[in-house]
Amino acid sequence: MSKPSTAYLFLGPEEGLKLDEISGLRKRLLHQLGEEPEGHRFYLPEDPLDTIVDTLRNGSLFSAHRLVTVSGAENLKKKADVRAIVEYLKSPNPDSTLVLLSDTVRIDAGIEKSIPGQNRKVFWEMFENQKSSWVVGYFRKRHIEISPEAVDLLLEIVENNTQELRNEAEKLCTFVGPNGSVDADEIDTFIYHSREESVFTLFSHITSNNFEAALQAVEKLRSSGEAGPIQIIGGLLFQIRRLLALRQLLDNDVNIDTAFSRLNIRGKRIQAEYRNGVSKYSASELESTIHLLAEYDALFRSERPGIHACLADLMIYQLLYSSTRLVNPPDPLADPSHIGESREEISLIR
């Protein structure tokens, strides 16, 4: 029996299909090896690269093979990091399979070339004319009817990837039961008004200047373990940088629909959030916000977890009431006065 492949690269924004591919890979390993591979998940840049490489190289005491998935592969940019991965791929451990994942469609060329072409795939989001058919087909397989209005509303309020659509559709199927039906009222009641918080809903609260909702979202994400401060900041930075790119295109007289197309901002609800954001913030204000988030990223990494809740509240307050109104914000690590004397507050709760 042939040995399993030692490395894969899955790129692109379509999370659902990537997860399906990984599930299929796990099943193939089970078939080849006769037992489940030991699974390890890592996230860059949060997890040290040395730990990831050590995990790949070291054998397991409990399984014949390891399946190691590494998200955020686009963060492999430093020469030392790229060299470490390329060197590993030159002589990989045959008892480990590495899967590099990225939402982008390209990563470092040296890493890409080190992985066989047949093991490199890009997973694109569905086109607009494909999404409706996917939703209708999903419900039809479960013998549940869904109205055209419900399909449209579901696609407006759920992120454009099959993983998110599958999660929400499965909840609806459980809610209405076999041979049931779904109309716009079920979508509005069951999904829109009961959506779980995420960095996407947090971004929406911030662009809407909803301070209370933003605080509640951060607390729920933290307490549930769904996202720590670093992950929250990373998600916000991605969206605010895209909002800045949109603002800059509009400032250069690009039509907003053209700008949405260039930046791959799809879906009426998502576009409405970005319209709301660019109507409130200038490019300089968004640049200040990015600067502030970068400073808080450093602060969260350097301070003990016991004060992270306080820092998170201060960050949200400043995002809504301070940083986005300053062209050149002071450094929160050097000058605490502009964040409510945060240095004194931090010292008090230590």
N, C-alpha and C positions, 0 to 999 in steps of 0.2 A: 504494500500500500504506500502511495506517495506521501511525502512529508507535507504538512500544511505550509502555506505561504507565510512568510515571516513579516510582511509589511503591506499595509494598504493606506491609501490617501483618499478620503472622502471630502469633497469640497462642495460649496454652494449653500444657498439659503433654505433648501427644502429639508427641514429637520425630520419630518415623518418618514420620507423615503430613505434617509440615511439610517434611521433607527431600524427600519425594515431590513436594510442591507446588513447591518450588524447582527440582527437576529438570525438572518439566514446564514451568516458566517459562523455564528455560534452553533447552529444546527449541523453545519457541514463538519465543524471540528468534532462535535459529538459523534457523528457518523464515522469519521476517520479514526478517532482515538478510542472510541468505545466508552468514553466518560466525558462529563462536563468539564470544560476548561475552567481554570480558576480566573475569575474576573477582577480587574483592577481599573479604576477610573481616575484620571488626573485632569486638572484644569490649569492651563497656562494663562497668566504668569504666576498664579497663586502657588502652585506646587513646584518645588525645586526640580530643575532638569536632572540634576545628579541622582535624585531619588527615583525618577522615572527610569533612567538608564540602568541603575542598580537593580530595580525590579525586573527589567527585561533580561538582564544578564544572569541573575541568580535563579537557581532552580527552586521549585516549590516542593515542600515536604508533603503536601496534601493532594496534589494533582500532577498528572503527567505533562500538562501544558498550561500556559498562561495566556489570557487574552487581555491586552492592555490598551485601553482607549485613552487618547489624549486630545482634549478639546482645546480650542484656541491656538491651533498650529500657526496661525498668521503672526503670532507673537515671537516666533523663532526668527529673530532678525540679527541679534548680536553674532559676530563672527565666531565667538567661542561656542555659543549654543548650536549654531548651524554645523560647525565642525564636529561637535560631540555627536549629533544625530547622524551625520553623514558617515562618521567613523564607525558608529554602531551598525549602520545599515550595510557597510562593507563586509562585516563578519557578524551577522546577527545570531542570536541564540536560536537554534532550530526548535527549541521547546517553548518559544514565546512568539506570539503574533502581535504586532504593533499596528494599531489603527489611529492614524492622525486625522483629526477632524477640524474643519474651519468653515465659518459662514461665508468667507470670501471665496472667490473662484481661482485665486492664485496664491501661492506662498513662495518662499525662497526657491529659486530655480534649482539650486544645488540639491536641495532635499527632494524636490519633485523628480529629478533625474535619477535619484538613488532608489526609487521605487518603480518596479516594473510597470510598463504602460497599461497592461491589462488589469492592474490593481489600483489604477487611478481613475476616479469617477467624479463628475460634477453633477450635483443634483439641483436642478433649477426649480423655481416656484412654478406652479401651474399657471397657464395663460388664463385670462379672464373667461374665455369661452369654454374652458375645461372644468372650472371649479363647480359650476352648477351641475354638470353631469356627474361629477364625482360625488357630490352631496346626495343627489337623487338616487344614485346607484347604491350608496352606503345604506340609506334607509330602506330601499327596495329589498336588499338582501335580508333585511331583518323584518320584512313584511309589515313595514310601517309607511303610511302615506305622509308626504310633506307637501304643503302648498307652495306654489311659486313665490308668493309673498314671504313665506317663512324662509325659503332658500335665500332670497335676496337679503333679508335681514340678518340671517346667520352669517352670511359672507361679509356683511358690513362690520359686524362686531367681533369677529374672530380673526386672529392673525392669519395671513395667507400662507399657511403650510399645512400639509395633511396631518401632521401630528396634533396640532391645535384643533383642527376641524374634527379629527377622529375622537379626541378627548371630549369635546363638547357634544358631538353627535351621539356618542355612547351614553352620556348622561341623559340626553333627551330620550333615547330608546328605553333606558331603564325607567325614566319618569312616566312615559305614556304606556309602556308595556306592549307585548306582542299584539299585532293587528290594530294598534292604535293609530292616531293621526297627529300631526304636528302642524299648527298654523302660527301666524305671527304672534298671537297672544302668548303661546307657550314659549316662544323664543324670547319675547320681551320680559316675561315674568321669570322664567327659569334660568336664563343665561344672563341677560343684560343687567338685571337688578340683583343678581346673586353671584356676579363674577368674582373670582378670587383675585386678591391683589397680586400685582407683579410689577416689575420695573416699568412696564408699558403703562399700567394704570397710574403709577406714581408720576410718570412724565406728564400724563394727562392732567393730574391734579395740580402739578406745578405750572403748566401752561395756562391753567384756569385760575391760578392764584387761590386755590382752595387749600389754605394752610392746615385746617383741621384734618381734612381727608388725607393730605400728604403725610402728616404725622402718624395717623392711624395706619396708613399703608406701610410705612417704614417699620413701625412696631410689629405689625403682623408678619412682615417678611422676616424680620430678625427673630421673633419669638417662635415662629414655626420652623425655623431652620432652613427655609427655602432659599434664602440669600443672606449672606453676611454683608457688612459694610463695603468691603472691597468689590463684591459682585454687584451691589446696588449702584455704587459709583461707576463701575464699568458700563452697566446698562444705561445709566443716565448720560454718560459721556458719549456713547454711541449715538443716542437720539439727539442730544444737543448739538453735536458736531454736524449731524445731518440737517438739523434745523438751521444752523449757521450757514451751511452750504446753500440751502434753499434761500435764505435771506440775501446772500451774496449774489445769487443768480437774479433774484428780483431787483436788487439794487442796480444790476447791469441791464435792466429792461428786458429780461427774459420773461416770456409769458408764463404764468404760474402752472398751467397744464403741461407746458413743455418742460418746465423745471421738475415737476413731479415725475415725468417720464424719464428724464436724465438721471434722477436720483433714485429711481425705482421705488417711489412712494406710492403705494397702491391701496385701493379700498376707500370708499367714501368716508367712513368713520375716521380712519387714520389720516386721510388728507384734511379732514375738518380740524383735527387736532393741530396739524402743522400750519394750517391757515390761521388758526387761533394764535399759535405761537409767533408767527412772523408778523401778525398784526400788533403784537405787544412789545416785541423786543427788537432793538437795533443790532447790527452786526457787532458793534463795540460792546454792547451789553452781553451778548452771547459769548464773545471772547472772554469777557470778565468771568462769566459763569464757568467756562471751561478751566480757566486759571484757578478759580476757587476750588473746584472739584479735585483738581490735581493736588492742591495743597492739603485738602482733607484726606485724600488717598494716603499721602505721606504721614499725616497725623494719625490715622487709624492704624497704620502699620507700626508706628513707633510707640503708641500708648497702650496700656494694658486693657484687656477686654472689659474689665469692670466699669470703665467709664465710656464705653462705646455708645451706650444708650443716650447719655448726655450729649456726646459729640454729634450723634445723628440728629437730635432735636435742634442743636445749634446750627447744623448744616442746612436743615430744611428752612429754619427761620431766615438764615442769611440768603439762601437761594431766592426766597420770595420777597424779602423786605430790604435786602442790602446789595448783594453782589450784582444783581442784574441792573442796578441803577448806577453802578460805578464804572467809569471808563478804565481806570487804572487802580484796581483794588489793592490794598496793602496786603502784605504777607501775614496770614493768620498765625504762623509760627513765630514771626518776629514782632508783630504788633497786634496784641490781643484786643485792643480797644474797640475795633470795628466789629467784633463778634460778641458784643456784650460782656467784655472783660473775660473772655473764655479761659484765658490762662489762669486767672484767679479762681474761676469756677472749677477748672480741672484740678487745681491744687487742693481745693477744699474737699473734693470727693475722693481724693487719693487716700 
